[in-house]
Amino acid sequence: MRLLCINPNSTASMTEKIGVAARQVAAEGTEIVARNPLRGPPAIQGAADGEAALPGLFEQIDGAVGFDAIIIACFDDTGLYAARRRTRVPVIGIGEAACHYAMLVAERFSVVTTLAVSVPVIEDNIIRYGFSGRCGRVRASNVPVLELERPGSTARESISAEIATALRDDKCDAIVLGCAGMADLAAELTARHGVPVIDGVAAAVKLAEGLAKLRLGTSQAGPFRHSIAG
């Protein structure tokens, strides 16, 4: 099985991190290929960046050959519905995947993301997916996306502090990390806080493997054809 993980932003170090996280959970025999566009925003922070990332993302999808499933490795699920209309293989967004996993292990979850500008996009997605009744809140940790790539950054502590606040105030029993750049933090934060802290990259890999194994791709004449534009 071959899975393509597309980081829609143009930051190669984040793409490498995503690839590592995906390979750590992939089944034996699953090949992970991680790619990013060479053009477009270096980080996706809010709707404007997501729109600017679409041409590069769609180039990657249209040029993908020989893959059993595609993962869009941005928590905003950038271009997800449109991407599903461009290919017949399963396309998984890490935001949707992470929330599915959260609802399997907890009654309520909260999302901890990067900046406040990303919150409305994620909130809209959660409503669109039908998850709002199980989500306590989408919280910003006030950590810029690229700060997650900087050696010596205090991003980890800021995210951990926001998780502690969510557990105290939101009546949730799981946390979803709202950025692909947080993929390497999930295990440490799970141990620190004593609740499931879910990384969307890992969740998407396992869902993609399952859908590909069951041969459940998307039909371009099927339901995604008339779904909400991404």
GUKE-867315 format. One record per residue (C-alpha): residue number from 1; residue in one letter; chain; x, y, z negated. Coordinates in Angstrom, 1 decimal. Layout:
% GUKE-867315
[pt NUM "A" "A" [X Y Z]]
...
//
This chain:
% GUKE-867315
[pt 1 "M" "A" [0.0 0.0 0.0]]
[pt 2 "R" "A" [1.2 3.5 0.9]]
[pt 3 "L" "A" [-0.1 6.6 -0.9]]
[pt 4 "L" "A" [0.6 10.2 0.2]]
[pt 5 "C" "A" [0.7 12.8 -2.6]]
[pt 6 "I" "A" [0.4 16.3 -1.2]]
[pt 7 "N" "A" [1.4 19.2 -3.3]]
[pt 8 "P" "A" [-0.4 22.1 -1.6]]
[pt 9 "N" "A" [2.0 24.7 -2.8]]
[pt 10 "S" "A" [5.5 25.1 -1.3]]
[pt 11 "T" "A" [7.6 24.5 -4.4]]
[pt 12 "A" "A" [9.7 21.4 -3.8]]
[pt 13 "S" "A" [10.7 20.9 -7.5]]
[pt 14 "M" "A" [7.1 20.5 -8.4]]
[pt 15 "T" "A" [6.6 18.0 -5.6]]
[pt 16 "E" "A" [9.5 16.0 -6.9]]
[pt 17 "K" "A" [8.0 16.0 -10.4]]
[pt 18 "I" "A" [4.6 14.8 -8.9]]
[pt 19 "G" "A" [6.3 12.0 -7.1]]
[pt 20 "V" "A" [8.1 10.8 -10.3]]
[pt 21 "A" "A" [4.8 10.9 -12.2]]
[pt 22 "A" "A" [3.0 9.0 -9.5]]
[pt 23 "R" "A" [5.6 6.3 -9.2]]
[pt 24 "Q" "A" [5.7 5.7 -13.0]]
[pt 25 "V" "A" [2.1 4.4 -12.9]]
[pt 26 "A" "A" [1.8 2.9 -9.4]]
[pt 27 "A" "A" [1.3 -0.8 -9.1]]
[pt 28 "E" "A" [4.2 -3.0 -7.9]]
[pt 29 "G" "A" [4.2 -2.8 -4.1]]
[pt 30 "T" "A" [2.7 0.6 -3.9]]
[pt 31 "E" "A" [4.9 3.1 -2.1]]
[pt 32 "I" "A" [4.5 6.8 -3.1]]
[pt 33 "V" "A" [5.4 9.5 -0.6]]
[pt 34 "A" "A" [5.3 13.1 -2.1]]
[pt 35 "R" "A" [5.3 16.0 0.3]]
[pt 36 "N" "A" [4.5 19.8 0.3]]
[pt 37 "P" "A" [4.0 22.3 3.1]]
[pt 38 "L" "A" [7.0 24.4 4.0]]
[pt 39 "R" "A" [4.9 27.5 4.1]]
[pt 40 "G" "A" [2.2 28.9 1.9]]
[pt 41 "P" "A" [2.1 30.1 -1.7]]
[pt 42 "P" "A" [4.8 28.8 -4.1]]
[pt 43 "A" "A" [2.0 28.3 -6.7]]
[pt 44 "I" "A" [-1.7 28.0 -6.6]]
[pt 45 "Q" "A" [-3.2 30.3 -9.2]]
[pt 46 "G" "A" [-6.8 31.2 -8.4]]
[pt 47 "A" "A" [-9.0 31.1 -5.4]]
[pt 48 "A" "A" [-6.9 33.4 -3.2]]
[pt 49 "D" "A" [-3.8 31.2 -3.5]]
[pt 50 "G" "A" [-6.0 28.2 -2.8]]
[pt 51 "E" "A" [-7.3 29.7 0.4]]
[pt 52 "A" "A" [-3.8 30.6 1.5]]
[pt 53 "A" "A" [-2.6 27.1 0.9]]
[pt 54 "L" "A" [-5.2 25.5 3.2]]
[pt 55 "P" "A" [-3.4 25.7 6.6]]
[pt 56 "G" "A" [-0.3 24.0 5.2]]
[pt 57 "L" "A" [-2.3 21.4 3.4]]
[pt 58 "F" "A" [-4.3 20.5 6.5]]
[pt 59 "E" "A" [-1.2 20.2 8.6]]
[pt 60 "Q" "A" [0.1 17.6 6.1]]
[pt 61 "I" "A" [-3.2 15.7 6.2]]
[pt 62 "D" "A" [-3.5 15.8 10.0]]
[pt 63 "G" "A" [0.0 14.6 10.4]]
[pt 64 "A" "A" [-0.3 11.7 7.9]]
[pt 65 "V" "A" [0.0 8.3 9.6]]
[pt 66 "G" "A" [0.1 4.9 8.0]]
[pt 67 "F" "A" [-1.2 5.8 4.6]]
[pt 68 "D" "A" [-3.9 3.9 2.7]]
[pt 69 "A" "A" [-5.1 7.0 0.7]]
[pt 70 "I" "A" [-4.2 10.6 0.2]]
[pt 71 "I" "A" [-4.0 12.5 -3.1]]
[pt 72 "I" "A" [-4.3 16.3 -3.3]]
[pt 73 "A" "A" [-2.0 17.1 -6.2]]
[pt 74 "C" "A" [-3.4 20.4 -7.3]]
[pt 75 "F" "A" [-5.8 20.5 -10.2]]
[pt 76 "D" "A" [-8.0 23.0 -8.3]]
[pt 77 "D" "A" [-8.7 20.2 -5.8]]
[pt 78 "T" "A" [-7.7 22.6 -3.1]]
[pt 79 "G" "A" [-9.5 21.9 0.2]]
[pt 80 "L" "A" [-10.8 18.5 -1.1]]
[pt 81 "Y" "A" [-14.1 18.4 0.7]]
[pt 82 "A" "A" [-12.7 19.7 4.0]]
[pt 83 "A" "A" [-9.8 17.2 3.7]]
[pt 84 "R" "A" [-12.2 14.3 3.4]]
[pt 85 "R" "A" [-13.8 15.3 6.7]]
[pt 86 "R" "A" [-10.4 15.2 8.4]]
[pt 87 "T" "A" [-9.5 11.6 7.7]]
[pt 88 "R" "A" [-11.1 8.2 7.2]]
[pt 89 "V" "A" [-8.9 7.1 4.3]]
[pt 90 "P" "A" [-9.8 8.0 0.7]]
[pt 91 "V" "A" [-8.8 11.5 -0.4]]
[pt 92 "I" "A" [-8.6 12.0 -4.2]]
[pt 93 "G" "A" [-8.3 15.3 -5.9]]
[pt 94 "I" "A" [-6.4 15.2 -9.2]]
[pt 95 "G" "A" [-8.9 17.4 -11.0]]
[pt 96 "E" "A" [-11.8 15.2 -10.2]]
[pt 97 "A" "A" [-9.8 12.1 -11.0]]
[pt 98 "A" "A" [-8.6 13.3 -14.4]]
[pt 99 "C" "A" [-12.2 14.3 -15.4]]
[pt 100 "H" "A" [-13.5 10.8 -14.4]]
[pt 101 "Y" "A" [-10.8 9.2 -16.6]]
[pt 102 "A" "A" [-11.6 11.6 -19.5]]
[pt 103 "M" "A" [-15.2 10.6 -19.5]]
[pt 104 "L" "A" [-14.3 6.9 -19.7]]
[pt 105 "V" "A" [-12.3 7.4 -22.9]]
[pt 106 "A" "A" [-14.1 10.2 -24.6]]
[pt 107 "E" "A" [-17.5 11.7 -25.2]]
[pt 108 "R" "A" [-16.3 15.2 -24.5]]
[pt 109 "F" "A" [-13.2 16.7 -23.0]]
[pt 110 "S" "A" [-11.7 20.1 -22.6]]
[pt 111 "V" "A" [-9.3 21.2 -19.9]]
[pt 112 "V" "A" [-6.1 23.1 -20.6]]
[pt 113 "T" "A" [-4.8 24.9 -17.5]]
[pt 114 "T" "A" [-2.3 27.6 -16.7]]
[pt 115 "L" "A" [-3.6 31.2 -16.2]]
[pt 116 "A" "A" [-7.0 32.6 -16.7]]
[pt 117 "V" "A" [-7.3 33.3 -13.0]]
[pt 118 "S" "A" [-7.6 29.5 -12.5]]
[pt 119 "V" "A" [-10.4 29.0 -14.9]]
[pt 120 "P" "A" [-13.4 30.0 -12.7]]
[pt 121 "V" "A" [-12.2 27.7 -9.9]]
[pt 122 "I" "A" [-12.0 24.7 -12.3]]
[pt 123 "E" "A" [-15.3 25.6 -14.0]]
[pt 124 "D" "A" [-17.0 25.7 -10.6]]
[pt 125 "N" "A" [-15.5 22.3 -9.6]]
[pt 126 "I" "A" [-16.7 20.7 -12.9]]
[pt 127 "I" "A" [-20.2 21.9 -12.2]]
[pt 128 "R" "A" [-20.0 20.7 -8.6]]
[pt 129 "Y" "A" [-18.9 17.3 -9.7]]
[pt 130 "G" "A" [-21.7 17.0 -12.3]]
[pt 131 "F" "A" [-19.3 16.9 -15.3]]
[pt 132 "S" "A" [-20.3 20.1 -17.1]]
[pt 133 "G" "A" [-22.4 18.3 -19.8]]
[pt 134 "R" "A" [-19.3 16.4 -20.9]]
[pt 135 "C" "A" [-16.8 19.3 -20.8]]
[pt 136 "G" "A" [-16.3 21.5 -23.9]]
[pt 137 "R" "A" [-14.4 24.3 -22.2]]
[pt 138 "V" "A" [-11.8 25.1 -19.6]]
[pt 139 "R" "A" [-8.9 26.9 -21.4]]
[pt 140 "A" "A" [-6.0 29.0 -20.2]]
[pt 141 "S" "A" [-2.7 28.5 -21.9]]
[pt 142 "N" "A" [-1.3 31.7 -20.3]]
[pt 143 "V" "A" [1.6 29.8 -18.8]]
[pt 144 "P" "A" [2.3 30.7 -15.1]]
[pt 145 "V" "A" [2.6 27.6 -12.9]]
[pt 146 "L" "A" [6.2 28.2 -12.0]]
[pt 147 "E" "A" [7.1 28.6 -15.7]]
[pt 148 "L" "A" [6.6 24.8 -15.9]]
[pt 149 "E" "A" [9.6 24.4 -13.5]]
[pt 150 "R" "A" [12.0 26.7 -15.5]]
[pt 151 "P" "A" [14.6 25.0 -17.7]]
[pt 152 "G" "A" [14.3 26.2 -21.3]]
[pt 153 "S" "A" [10.7 27.4 -20.8]]
[pt 154 "T" "A" [8.4 27.6 -23.8]]
[pt 155 "A" "A" [5.5 26.4 -21.7]]
[pt 156 "R" "A" [5.3 23.0 -23.4]]
[pt 157 "E" "A" [4.7 24.7 -26.8]]
[pt 158 "S" "A" [2.1 27.1 -25.4]]
[pt 159 "I" "A" [0.2 24.2 -23.9]]
[pt 160 "S" "A" [0.4 22.2 -27.1]]
[pt 161 "A" "A" [-0.9 25.1 -29.1]]
[pt 162 "E" "A" [-3.9 25.5 -26.8]]
[pt 163 "I" "A" [-4.6 21.8 -27.1]]
[pt 164 "A" "A" [-4.7 22.1 -30.8]]
[pt 165 "T" "A" [-7.2 25.0 -30.6]]
[pt 166 "A" "A" [-9.4 23.0 -28.2]]
[pt 167 "L" "A" [-9.5 20.0 -30.5]]
[pt 168 "R" "A" [-10.4 22.3 -33.4]]
[pt 169 "D" "A" [-13.0 24.4 -31.7]]
[pt 170 "D" "A" [-14.5 22.5 -28.8]]
[pt 171 "K" "A" [-15.6 19.3 -30.5]]
[pt 172 "C" "A" [-13.8 17.3 -27.8]]
[pt 173 "D" "A" [-11.9 14.1 -28.2]]
[pt 174 "A" "A" [-9.8 14.1 -25.0]]
[pt 175 "I" "A" [-7.8 16.7 -23.2]]
[pt 176 "V" "A" [-7.3 17.0 -19.5]]
[pt 177 "L" "A" [-4.1 18.8 -18.3]]
[pt 178 "G" "A" [-5.2 21.3 -15.7]]
[pt 179 "C" "A" [-2.1 21.5 -13.5]]
[pt 180 "A" "A" [0.0 19.0 -11.5]]
[pt 181 "G" "A" [3.1 20.7 -12.9]]
[pt 182 "M" "A" [2.1 19.4 -16.4]]
[pt 183 "A" "A" [2.3 15.8 -15.2]]
[pt 184 "D" "A" [5.4 15.0 -17.3]]
[pt 185 "L" "A" [3.8 16.2 -20.5]]
[pt 186 "A" "A" [0.9 13.8 -20.9]]
[pt 187 "A" "A" [2.6 11.0 -22.9]]
[pt 188 "E" "A" [4.4 13.4 -25.4]]
[pt 189 "L" "A" [1.2 15.5 -26.0]]
[pt 190 "T" "A" [-0.9 12.3 -26.4]]
[pt 191 "A" "A" [1.5 11.2 -29.2]]
[pt 192 "R" "A" [1.7 14.7 -30.7]]
[pt 193 "H" "A" [-2.1 15.2 -31.0]]
[pt 194 "G" "A" [-3.4 11.7 -31.4]]
[pt 195 "V" "A" [-6.0 11.9 -28.6]]
[pt 196 "P" "A" [-5.9 11.0 -24.9]]
[pt 197 "V" "A" [-4.2 13.7 -22.9]]
[pt 198 "I" "A" [-4.8 12.9 -19.3]]
[pt 199 "D" "A" [-2.6 13.8 -16.3]]
[pt 200 "G" "A" [-4.5 14.0 -13.1]]
[pt 201 "V" "A" [-1.6 12.8 -10.9]]
[pt 202 "A" "A" [-1.6 9.4 -12.7]]
[pt 203 "A" "A" [-5.4 9.2 -12.8]]
[pt 204 "A" "A" [-5.5 9.9 -9.0]]
[pt 205 "V" "A" [-2.9 7.2 -8.2]]
[pt 206 "K" "A" [-4.9 4.5 -10.0]]
[pt 207 "L" "A" [-8.2 5.6 -8.4]]
[pt 208 "A" "A" [-6.6 5.8 -5.0]]
[pt 209 "E" "A" [-5.2 2.3 -5.3]]
[pt 210 "G" "A" [-8.6 1.0 -6.3]]
[pt 211 "L" "A" [-10.4 2.7 -3.4]]
[pt 212 "A" "A" [-7.8 1.6 -0.9]]
[pt 213 "K" "A" [-7.9 -2.0 -2.2]]
[pt 214 "L" "A" [-11.7 -2.0 -1.8]]
[pt 215 "R" "A" [-11.4 -0.4 1.6]]
[pt 216 "L" "A" [-13.7 2.5 0.5]]
[pt 217 "G" "A" [-12.6 5.2 2.8]]
[pt 218 "T" "A" [-14.6 8.2 4.0]]
[pt 219 "S" "A" [-16.8 8.1 7.1]]
[pt 220 "Q" "A" [-16.6 11.2 9.2]]
[pt 221 "A" "A" [-20.2 10.5 10.1]]
[pt 222 "G" "A" [-21.1 9.9 6.5]]
[pt 223 "P" "A" [-22.0 11.9 3.4]]
[pt 224 "F" "A" [-18.8 14.1 3.3]]
[pt 225 "R" "A" [-19.7 15.5 6.7]]
[pt 226 "H" "A" [-22.4 17.6 5.2]]
[pt 227 "S" "A" [-21.0 18.3 1.8]]
[pt 228 "I" "A" [-19.9 21.6 0.4]]
[pt 229 "A" "A" [-17.1 23.1 2.4]]
[pt 230 "G" "A" [-13.7 23.0 0.8]]
//
